[in-house]
């Protein structure tokens, strides 16, 4: 792999064309900013905000408390010493039955790759 010039940041994408404006049918799935369950992403008029670690944890704790379909489990520790959580959604009381298929979705693992976390928050909210 070649080295980048010192004046070129690896995240600088100025060579790419501008991103198209999003105006797909899925926009209708967004909750209004006034909805108590709207995510930070949905509350932002530019749809360009994602909650930090503490706000994400607080939102999921509230979702867990509000729904019997959601359970949160710690399954590891990050290099920074923070708990790594799994949010489990299940119709049978959020229990894991080895006889049932499981879908694993990873999101929010790297900074700057957050849209999956926000979409996951919206999906889990709508399921719960």
PyMOL commands that set and color helices and strands:
alter all, ss='L'
color gray80, all
select helices_A, chain A and resi 25-29+40-43+53-66+115-127
alter helices_A, ss='H'
color red, helices_A
select strands_A, chain A and resi 70-77+83-89
alter strands_A, ss='S'
color yellow, strands_A
deselect
rebuild
show_as cartoon
